[in-house]
């Protein structure tokens, strides 16, 4: 076997950078409802989630096998440059949707990036279409629906069982249950999502003849991927946490418990079967189901619609960015350098834009209606009709308190 080259080293670092963005992008999956109901403080919640993400990374390698030897054909001319370009497409899309506060799928951003870069560089024969359909697209459609229905039924059952009980006592009990179920979601997230980076790094090692084809991820790959996603989780994706916790529906402790328990069950079952589903879509579907399941609950379908649009766009958008990056990276060392510089410039620009409207642990639970609007919300508000009130020019004004 050959030693790790500089290019493979760059791919590994980029894969870990994607894993880091995956961590803070998906923190909301486990902790948004727990934070919004007050079951845990924001800092405590993300710290607990980070630790359990790290532990979950060591529980299975089935999803990593799907990535390293299932989606792409290792013998079709896939080179480290292609994987690097795919990761760039995934990172850029992750950061753009984070800036907008949209819980899009980091998993589908990765798949879209890898597929787009592979097609641009080696043609459609480099992609195993059957594996994409069965391991990616079918779970993408079915998993959020299954999780949503499970959360809906669990929410209705929960309220029926607790009917007539003291609301304060049951709320305390469900908050404790939320903490346990949020921990389970975090563990499941580490089991599923950290493996995707393990699979990408293993694929890079295979293409560089560092490890044999069909190899499991080495232990150092498992550990580094788990640590990267844990660090990203600890940073906290506060923008998306706000959307998940406050922007979709007003979550009460029984709903939060039902949503997280249903999501964890779906994610763990999928990880066992090797289905590389989107934990974001599963958890979002659970939150929607919990919102519909509570009598009198209000679901903000406009937010859900924007989320669904982001889900549909993720694969092709990340694929297009990655395809462009692959075409440039194929020009040799100068091309790889150009892609790296452009990617860093885009990431820096997104970071600057984010700092203009900061969201952190101090304002993550601000009411979605009064919080500082994000890009998408501001665009919608710009074309929305003004609220009803006194006609202009009447000379009457209303005091503001």
Buried (B, 14 or more C-beta within 10 A) or exposed (E): EEEBEEBBEBBBEBBBBBBBBBBBBBBBBBBBBBBBBEBBEBEBBBBBBBBBBBBBBBBBBBBBBBBBBBBBBBEBBBBBBBBBBBBBBBBBBBBBBBBBBBBBBBBBBBBBBBBBBBBBBBEEEBBBEEBBEBBBBEBBEBBBEBBBBBBBBBBBEBBEEBEEEEEEEBBEBBBEBBBEBBBBBBBBBBBBBBBBBBBBBBBBBBBBEBBEEEBBBBEEBBBBBBBBBBBBBBBBBBBBBBBBBBBBBBBBBBBBBBBBBBBBBBBBBBBBEBBBBBBBBBBBBBBBBBBBBBEEBEBBEEBBEBBBEBBEBBBBBBBBBBBBBBBBBBEEEEBBBBBBEBBEEBBEEBEEEBEEBEBEBEEBBEEBEEBEBBBBBEEEEEEEEEEEEEEEEEEEEEEEE
